[in-house]
Amino acid sequence: MSEKTLKTRIVHKHDTEANWKLATNFSPLNGELIIYDEDANYSYKRMKLGDGTTNVNSLPFIDDAIKELIPEDTTIDYSELEFDTSEIVGSAANINLATVSFYNYDDSLLYGQPTAIGDDCSDIVADGLIDAPTKPATNEYSYTHSGWSLSKDGSADANALSNITEDRVVYATYNTGARYYTVNFYDGTTLVDTVQVAYGATATTDYMKDDYYISGYEPSNVNITQDTDIMIQFEYDDGYIKDDWDVIAQNVSNGTYQQKYAVGDMKQLQLTNISGDKYTIDFEIIALDHDTLETGGKAGLTFLAKQTIRTGGTIPTSGSTYLWGNYDGGWRHVIQTNIFNELPEKLQTAIKRVVKSSTNTYANKYFCNDTLWVPSAEEVTCFNTQQNNDYDEPYEYLATASNRIKICAETGTTLQYPVRTAGGSIGATSYGGMAVKTDGSANYTYSHTQSRGYFDSLIGFCI
């Protein structure tokens, strides 16, 4: 027989029968020759022919198909049936091959794929020869197959299967993702919220309960490392802040105060009046991010007393001196020394100096940086601020008359109280100022008499 040369290249794949049995998702192309090796030495024995749709394991062997075409009563001695491929140039027997060995992260062999020298190796996962390899998740991370690398623990390489020139080893690569856990929040025995939380993160819930606040979680909602059921612990909300002053200051510093506190929340302090008597005063939050700090920026929280307390201090007797007396023995001085010094140490540390202004009857102004203060005419909002020439921003909370009405700690009754803005006449024993009346309206001609000997002071501070 004369030598024959194929005009087109044979489309084929070959492998051992054991490997072909693993190809549960592979369907050969129409006309593609599938060669079964008896062993790993490429001793080609049996073949199948693809039809483009049938799974490789469901295709019949060609010799079995031939048998089906021969009548049952025909006797053929198959032992003498031989195929002479020695004179076919480019036959499978003469193709140079290399093996691409696919390994997992743990050095276990996933598959060995024979590939013609110079060709690209097909991706055995994309071809359905094996399922995508896996890597066990840790508590912190999960892993998904991403491709192949030329080195163990390397990154996915698009060229790992390109231009096979010799036997090659490739390794499975994986994308790493945070592992998430399910956290169930309970109010008693009732499931109220379910969230997914990354390993090591803090679980939070938006669930709220009317008239109650969350005081804690059992077990802790911090550093979640597994699926967790958490009991929300509630306490009755009586309107008073349970955090100590240093914790409040810390929450202002770390920016969580806006979620933890609101206008109207209260905290109590014991203050001593001019007679040496102690009274419990409710301080309520009247503003967030309102007052200007001495160092710039805004104070996180502004507290103002709900009751006045009688303090000492003198008042000026000339129009050139400011009502909010910035001098020894003055109203401001007494509040910022006598009252401030009796505050708990944690609160003294937490209080921030803020910029406040004051005016005298001649409409001059001065600014000071105050720890404790009383509100100005403009801040309480019920005065004609154009006339007062005050320079402080009004508190929106005090725009409601009922929020301006205060109780005298000493008498237990409503009482008008002075603001730090001057505005009336000056006499030898009195100084004209402004005050808020018992109904929350403005009094432009309140007289601070020296003979009275005290101020009904409404004290505020910022953190």
KEDRENVEX-128809 format. One record per residue (C-alpha): y, z negated, x negated; residue in three letters. Coordinates in pm, whole numbers, padded with zeros to 5 digits, always signed. Layout:
<pts>
YZXala
...
</pts>
This chain:
<pts>
+00000+00000+00000met
+00339+00095-00137ser
+00605-00176-00193glu
+00815-00256+00115lys
+01170-00388+00108thr
+01310-00572+00411leu
+01642-00431+00530lys
+01747-00760+00691thr
+01702-01119+00589arg
+01435-01320+00771ile
+01584-01605+00973val
+01342-01893+00918his
+01299-02265+00881lys
+01002-02443+00732his
+00884-02799+00693asp
+00571-03012+00706thr
+00402-03058+01040glu
+00483-03432+01031ala
+00855-03358+01004asn
+00847-03092+01273trp
+00702-03346+01514lys
+01018-03555+01464leu
+01242-03268+01577ala
+01237-03369+01941thr
+01577-03215+02022asn
+01552-02892+01819phe
+01519-02551+01984ser
+01482-02254+01740pro
+01698-01948+01781leu
+01557-01641+01951asn
+01350-01461+01687gly
+01377-01745+01435glu
+01054-01795+01240leu
+00934-02157+01221ile
+00690-02212+00932ile
+00457-02512+00918tyr
+00365-02627+00564asp
+00029-02783+00509glu
+00178-03006+00243asp
+00499-03048+00045ala
+00417-02755-00190asn
+00528-02485+00051tyr
+00176-02356+00118ser
+00258-02167+00434tyr
-00028-02167+00684lys
+00095-02146+01045arg
+00405-02011+01219met
+00590-02020+01550lys
+00850-01779+01687leu
+01162-01917+01858gly
+01280-01789+02196asp
+01624-01960+02197gly
+01544-02219+02467thr
+01203-02384+02410thr
+01180-02703+02203asn
+01004-02643+01872val
+00721-02878+01958asn
+00655-02691+02283ser
+00633-02345+02122leu
+00279-02210+02065pro
+00159-02118+01716phe
+00153-01741+01672ile
-00221-01735+01599asp
-00287-01938+01914asp
-00076-01693+02113ala
-00279-01404+01975ile
-00600-01578+02081lys
-00463-01605+02435glu
-00420-01226+02444leu
-00780-01155+02344ile
-01041-01160+02621pro
-01266-01465+02618glu
-01585-01256+02572asp
-01453-01098+02254thr
-01611-01230+01936thr
-01382-01246+01632ile
-01463-01397+01295asp
-01132-01567+01212tyr
-01262-01684+00878ser
-01220-01332+00747glu
-00869-01286+00895leu
-00620-01264+00607glu
-00248-01179+00571phe
-00154-01000+00252asp
+00212-01079+00175thr
+00198-01005-00195ser
+00363-00664-00165glu
+00656-00779+00061ile
+00970-00830-00145val
+01168-01126-00012gly
+00874-01285+00165ser
+00875-01658+00232ala
+00631-01703-00055ala
+00892-01583-00303asn
+01199-01775-00171ile
+01345-02034-00414asn
+01391-02365-00238leu
+01544-02708-00305ala
+01498-03027-00104thr
+01788-03225+00038val
+01676-03586+00084ser
+01865-03783+00350phe
+01878-04162+00294tyr
+02016-04447+00503asn
+02240-04732+00380tyr
+01929-04937+00286asp
+01770-04660+00070asp
+01515-04574+00340ser
+01432-04202+00354leu
+01538-04048+00683leu
+01433-03686+00627tyr
+01361-03426+00360gly
+01507-03083+00438gln
+01394-02777+00235pro
+01689-02542+00184thr
+01717-02201+00019ala
+01897-02208-00316ile
+02263-02114-00263gly
+02259-02195+00107asp
+02426-02481+00291asp
+02187-02742+00424cys
+02198-02790+00797ser
+02297-03133+00930asp
+01971-03283+01052ile
+02152-03496+01312val
+02357-03206+01451ala
+02040-02993+01461asp
+01858-03263+01655gly
+01592-03309+01387leu
+01653-03686+01391ile
+01861-03925+01598asp
+02185-04049+01442ala
+02104-04314+01180pro
+02208-04671+01250thr
+02332-04973+01060lys
+02296-05325+01208pro
+02621-05485+01324ala
+02745-05808+01166thr
+02919-06083+01359asn
+03252-05929+01258glu
+03191-05553+01246tyr
+03000-05275+01422ser
+02906-04941+01261tyr
+02880-04580+01385thr
+02740-04288+01187his
+03019-04067+01050ser
+02852-03817+00813gly
+02698-03790+00467trp
+02804-03885+00115ser
+02685-03785-00232leu
+02691-04150-00339ser
+02562-04467-00182lys
+02838-04663-00002asp
+03069-04362-00044gly
+03293-04204+00218ser
+03191-03913+00440ala
+03211-03588+00238asp
+03250-03256+00421ala
+03089-03077+00124asn
+02789-03307+00086ala
+02557-03042+00236leu
+02730-02734+00093ser
+02594-02483-00167asn
+02257-02638-00246ile
+02165-02536-00604thr
+01898-02798-00677glu
+01731-03096-00518asp
+02001-03322-00375arg
+02022-03677-00239val
+02276-03768+00031val
+02346-04100+00203tyr
+02446-04181+00558ala
+02806-04301+00598thr
+02950-04520+00873tyr
+03281-04593+01041asn
+03355-04965+01058thr
+03503-05114+01374gly
+03592-05462+01488ala
+03321-05622+01694arg
+03442-05746+02032tyr
+03316-06040+02232tyr
+03337-06128+02600thr
+03531-06442+02689val
+03508-06577+03044asn
+03778-06818+03163phe
+03689-07069+03434tyr
+03898-07289+03662asp
+03637-07549+03744gly
+03329-07351+03842thr
+03528-07041+03945thr
+03545-06744+03709leu
+03915-06647+03702val
+03947-06404+03411asp
+03737-06205+03163thr
+03879-06060+02841val
+03745-05875+02537gln
+03844-06033+02207val
+03797-05909+01851ala
+03603-06130+01612tyr
+03819-06416+01486gly
+04102-06356+01735ala
+04248-06590+01998thr
+04154-06540+02363ala
+04439-06564+02615thr
+04460-06544+02992thr
+04738-06467+03238asp
+04579-06689+03501tyr
+04816-06953+03637met
+04777-07226+03895lys
+05063-07328+04125asp
+05221-07663+04030asp
+04998-07695+03722tyr
+05028-07594+03358tyr
+04759-07522+03099ile
+04716-07824+02873ser
+04421-07693+02671gly
+04089-07511+02659tyr
+03731-07633+02624glu
+03587-07506+02397pro
+03881-07383+02192ser
+04018-07035+02264asn
+04101-06988+01894val
+03882-06799+01640asn
+03634-06643+01881ile
+03309-06548+01700thr
+03067-06496+01990gln
+03053-06444+02367asp
+03215-06759+02506thr
+03268-06935+02838asp
+03593-07137+02835ile
+03707-07402+03080met
+04085-07399+03136ile
+04225-07751+03137gln
+04513-07805+03381phe
+04760-08087+03426glu
+04995-08138+03714tyr
+05336-07990+03634asp
+05599-08251+03716asp
+05870-08043+03552gly
+05869-08243+03230tyr
+05783-08090+02894ile
+05488-08267+02732lys
+05546-08127+02381asp
+05718-08358+02136asp
+06054-08252+01992trp
+05908-08134+01662asp
+05658-07914+01849val
+05938-07770+02063ile
+06133-07690+01744ala
+05823-07530+01591gln
+05775-07313+01901asn
+06137-07199+01874val
+06080-07112+01508ser
+05760-06914+01570asn
+05902-06733+01875gly
+05660-06869+02137thr
+05921-07077+02320tyr
+06003-06797+02564gln
+05644-06808+02694gln
+05615-07188+02689lys
+05948-07304+02835tyr
+06180-07198+03115ala
+06519-07288+03260val
+06479-07606+03464gly
+06209-07761+03244asp
+06298-08119+03153met
+06237-08382+02886lys
+06352-08744+02890gln
+06549-08946+02637leu
+06666-09306+02628gln
+07037-09340+02547leu
+07255-09648+02503thr
+07591-09662+02680asn
+07915-09820+02564ile
+07804-10162+02697ser
+07475-10155+02502gly
+07262-10086+02809asp
+06977-09832+02778lys
+06925-09560+03038tyr
+06663-09289+03075thr
+06838-08951+03086ile
+06673-08627+03200asp
+06765-08332+02978phe
+06691-07994+03132glu
+06686-07649+02979ile
+06983-07453+03114ile
+06965-07144+02889ala
+06750-06952+02641leu
+06905-06755+02353asp
+07259-06837+02462his
+07454-07051+02213asp
+07566-06912+01878thr
+07426-07097+01578leu
+07651-07215+01296glu
+07438-06998+01063thr
+07448-06694+01293gly
+07207-06575+01559gly
+07123-06762+01878lys
+06975-07103+01947ala
+06642-07069+02129gly
+06691-07349+02384leu
+06997-07523+02531thr
+06947-07865+02692phe
+07202-08039+02919leu
+07175-08386+03073ala
+07127-08426+03449lys
+07299-08767+03439gln
+07623-08875+03273thr
+07632-09178+03047ile
+07940-09383+02962arg
+08041-09345+02601thr
+08330-09479+02397gly
+08600-09284+02221gly
+08975-09245+02235thr
+09185-08959+02365ile
+09494-08806+02208pro
+09844-08893+02331thr
+10028-08587+02208ser
+10007-08224+02299gly
+09940-08119+01942ser
+09603-08298+01939thr
+09293-08158+02103tyr
+09113-08336+02385leu
+08770-08289+02224trp
+08895-08523+01952gly
+08795-08407+01608asn
+08894-08734+01443tyr
+08743-09079+01372asp
+08711-09273+01695gly
+08767-08961+01906gly
+08547-08863+02198trp
+08364-08594+01999arg
+08324-08821+01696his
+08165-09104+01896val
+07912-08875+02063ile
+07818-08707+01735gln
+07774-09034+01550thr
+07688-09325+01782asn
+07482-09122+02031ile
+07330-08882+01779phe
+07217-09160+01543asn
+07009-09329+01813glu
+06813-09011+01894leu
+06447-08993+01782pro
+06423-08868+01423glu
+06217-08566+01531lys
+06494-08462+01769leu
+06769-08519+01512gln
+06580-08281+01282thr
+06524-08027+01560ala
+06886-08006+01684ile
+07086-07709+01553lys
+07462-07696+01509arg
+07625-07443+01741val
+07976-07303+01760val
+08194-07465+02028lys
+08566-07428+02102ser
+08831-07650+02257ser
+09191-07606+02373thr
+09494-07827+02417asn
+09765-07799+02681thr
+09950-07543+02473tyr
+09658-07302+02495ala
+09583-07328+02125asn
+09218-07335+02029lys
+08997-07455+01750tyr
+08630-07411+01674phe
+08380-07666+01554cys
+08006-07668+01481asn
+07853-07934+01703asp
+07518-08112+01722thr
+07591-08297+02048leu
+07864-08177+02283trp
+07992-08186+02638val
+08044-07856+02824pro
+08379-07680+02840ser
+08559-07553+03151ala
+08439-07201+03088glu
+08079-07302+03030glu
+08049-07478+03368val
+08186-07155+03530thr
+08388-07307+03818cys
+08730-07286+03650phe
+08982-07008+03619asn
+08898-06929+03257thr
+09198-06701+03214gln
+09424-07000+03272gln
+09213-07229+03052asn
+09208-06985+02764asn
+08860-07115+02677asp
+08638-06919+02440tyr
+08281-07018+02534asp
+08026-06809+02720glu
+07952-06936+03074pro
+07606-07074+03149tyr
+07451-06870+03429glu
+07251-07174+03545tyr
+07574-07366+03612leu
+07717-07088+03828ala
+07539-07258+04122thr
+07744-07554+04248ala
+07439-07774+04308ser
+07341-07739+03942asn
+07686-07868+03842arg
+07656-08188+04046ile
+07550-08481+03825lys
+07450-08843+03876ile
+07614-09133+03692cys
+07338-09320+03504ala
+07519-09653+03548glu
+07589-09631+03923thr
+07313-09397+04043gly
+07569-09202+04247thr
+07736-08865+04209thr
+08048-08885+03997leu
+08302-08636+03866gln
+08279-08588+03493tyr
+08522-08447+03234pro
+08482-08126+03039val
+08615-08084+02689arg
+08902-07856+02794thr
+09259-07988+02829ala
+09483-07870+03108gly
+09709-08134+03265gly
+10017-08340+03172ser
+10050-08570+02873ile
+10170-08928+02905gly
+10190-09232+02689ala
+09861-09373+02817thr
+09689-09071+02966ser
+09598-08718+02879tyr
+09555-08442+03132gly
+09213-08281+03129gly
+08969-08101+03353met
+08661-08227+03531ala
+08387-08124+03772val
+08411-08296+04110lys
+08126-08462+04295thr
+08078-08145+04503asp
+08057-07925+04192gly
+08409-07780+04227ser
+08687-07778+03968ala
+08948-08048+03911asn
+09237-07918+03697tyr
+09433-08246+03682thr
+09174-08507+03591tyr
+09337-08798+03407ser
+09150-08967+03120his
+09311-09312+03121thr
+09303-09513+02802gln
+09275-09831+03010ser
+08943-09715+03154arg
+08794-09743+02805gly
+08504-09495+02845tyr
+08410-09137+02919phe
+08145-09035+03173asp
+07991-08795+02921ser
+07758-08511+03016leu
+07579-08446+02685ile
+07416-08125+02568gly
+07244-07996+02253phe
+07061-07691+02123cys
+06731-07630+01940ile
</pts>
